[in-house]
Amino acid sequence: MKKLWFKNKTYGYGWTPATWEGWLVVAIYFVMLALLIWVFSANMSKFSHLYLFLVFLITAILLFVCYKTGEPLKWRWGDKK
């Protein structure tokens, strides 16, 4: 069995990091997002389309990594006893 980097949330739909690799992926995502904001902050109105494209791209990459290294998604509403 492979090691899961992301586990399903207890309530709702989505993942949460479960290992250091998962936390590293999330940290890299936020660093890249901060860099995008810093780079485009001076000319946001001129390059807004490129900025939005890059934000969607890194978000899609994050979701793909979560999908490949995490539990299968399903709706959850608390722990089953």
MOMOPE-V279998 format. One record per residue. N is the residue number from 1. RES is the residue in one letter. SS is DSSP state (2 for helix, 1 for strand, 0 for the rest). PSI is psi in whole degrees, -180 to 180 (* if undefined). Layout:
[[N RES SS PSI] [N RES SS PSI]]
This chain:
[[1 M 0 136] [2 K 0 154] [3 K 0 126] [4 L 0 123] [5 W 0 -30] [6 F 1 136] [7 K 1 158] [8 N 1 147] [9 K 0 156] [10 T 0 -37] [11 Y 1 129] [12 G 1 -153] [13 Y 0 122] [14 G 0 -178] [15 W 1 161] [16 T 1 143] [17 P 1 138] [18 A 0 -17] [19 T 0 175] [20 W 2 -31] [21 E 2 -40] [22 G 2 -44] [23 W 2 -36] [24 L 2 -42] [25 V 2 -44] [26 V 2 -40] [27 A 2 -43] [28 I 2 -40] [29 Y 2 -48] [30 F 2 -34] [31 V 2 -44] [32 M 2 -39] [33 L 2 -43] [34 A 2 -40] [35 L 2 -40] [36 L 2 -45] [37 I 2 -43] [38 W 2 -44] [39 V 2 -42] [40 F 2 -1] [41 S 0 -34] [42 A 0 -35] [43 N 0 43] [44 M 0 -41] [45 S 0 -31] [46 K 0 -35] [47 F 0 32] [48 S 2 -35] [49 H 2 -42] [50 L 2 -42] [51 Y 2 -49] [52 L 2 -40] [53 F 2 -45] [54 L 2 -37] [55 V 2 -45] [56 F 2 -36] [57 L 2 -49] [58 I 2 -30] [59 T 2 -41] [60 A 2 -39] [61 I 2 -42] [62 L 2 -46] [63 L 2 -37] [64 F 2 -44] [65 V 2 -42] [66 C 2 -41] [67 Y 2 -43] [68 K 2 -31] [69 T 2 8] [70 G 1 177] [71 E 0 154] [72 P 0 139] [73 L 0 141] [74 K 0 154] [75 W 0 134] [76 R 1 147] [77 W 1 74] [78 G 0 175] [79 D 0 137] [80 K 0 136] [81 K 0 *]]
